[in-house]
Amino acid sequence: MIDIQIHGLNARQMILADIIWACEDKPGVDRFIKALPTQAFRCEAEGIVELMKMAAVEQLYDGITDNPEADRVIKRVIDKK
């Protein structure tokens, strides 16, 4: 399960993020953003979507640890060059 946390959003941005998160799919997010009343709001919402993507990727990488066996294989390949 992805638990996205974006720190530093103001109240309006938090509401936008909650609505975006509640959308069922990307086309729903796109429809929501397109329906926003101003270009500034649309840009802000698109920025929030990008922050959500980055937070999701960061969360996925947090669980990855070093793999000593993989490091040994990579070192052998590099040393053969």
Stockholm file with secondary structure:
# STOCKHOLM 1.0

chainA/1-81         MIDIQIHGLNARQMILADIIWACEDKPGVDRFIKALPTQAFRCEAEGIVELMKMAAVEQLYDGITDNPEADRVIKRVIDKK
#=GR chainA/1-81 SS CCCCCCTTCCHHHHHHHHHHHHSSSHHHHHHHHHHSSSHHHHHHHHHHHHHHHHHHHHHHHHTCCCCHHHHHHHHHHHHHC
#=GC SS_cons        CCCCCCTTCCHHHHHHHHHHHHSSSHHHHHHHHHHSSSHHHHHHHHHHHHHHHHHHHHHHHHTCCCCHHHHHHHHHHHHHC
//
